[in-house]
């Protein structure tokens, strides 16, 4: 299987399956001499881990990272940083019922057809558990580019949206509720809706908005390695992501140039920021902001028609522990992937 590595100068390679002994990764290209804040790394993992509230999967994993190489006396050595995160609460029997059938809209079918074999326990390599490794890599990347501030939050769940621009939000409130929405009233509506969806045995999608501040001018290249293209690839590589837009996004396609152009101030900043902090594929020093769309989790606890390995129509019902809405736990994953992109482009 190819495609397990991300980045060009700062390269994260991940390994492991949802129900294996452990998952882990190797982060290569990290500059030497960086004093790592291990508590900050573990904090990011704790934001992603399962079982943290009643609106996420109740799988219990401590998700404690163990570093194996590339660090000496708390500092990076410049050598590859190896790490593992042990799996502790697998319930593989929960997946026996899908051993020979394919869940609708899941990776089951295409994995079986492409590789001729699949680990049906929790989705194996296609499980979102793999993203814990990205969070470790991203937490280290954040410490390489410590001057850059990356903040993500849940901006919608189903049809419930924050109706304020990000500049009007208090980012310190993001962690004050389990849905990670900085607007208290909207957060409460989201939480209640997710609980209703969960009770019905269904799932729901949503969006995450990410804001990147204090970005220097000049990150990104003007042709194939545009900054927004790299961010788009990073976000679209996350499980369940269906869409990415930055700046004015699709709304910009409805505007005239006279409405959309960001006029300059004398100091080189712009009066508006419909460009989303990126022009010609290169950061311009303004805030970078983008939105990521997540589909509803494919595994639902309702009966559905599907096919088995013989191509026969059968009825199946999801079992086990699954997120009714993935976006609350995906916030640190979005931040991690953004950090990996920016750190990769920042390393000389």
Buried (B, 14 or more C-beta within 10 A) or exposed (E): EEEEEBBEBBBBBBBBBBBBEBBBBBBBBBBEEBEBBEEEBBEBBBBBBBBBBEBBBBBEBBBEBEBEEBBEEEEBBBEBBBBBBBBEEBEEEBBEBBEEBBBBBBBBBEBBEEEEEBBBBBBBBBBBBBBBBBBBBBBBBBBBBEEBBBBBBBBBBBEBBBEEEBEEBEBEBBEEBBBBBBBEEBBBBBBEBBBEBBEEEBBBBBBBBBBBBEBEEEBBBEEEEBBBBBBBEBBEEBBBBEBBBBBBBEEBEEEEEEEBBBEEEEEEEBEEBBBBBBBEBBBBBBBBBBBBBBBBBBBBBEEEEBBBEEEEEEEBEBBBBBBBBBBBBBBBBBBBBBBBBBBBBBBE
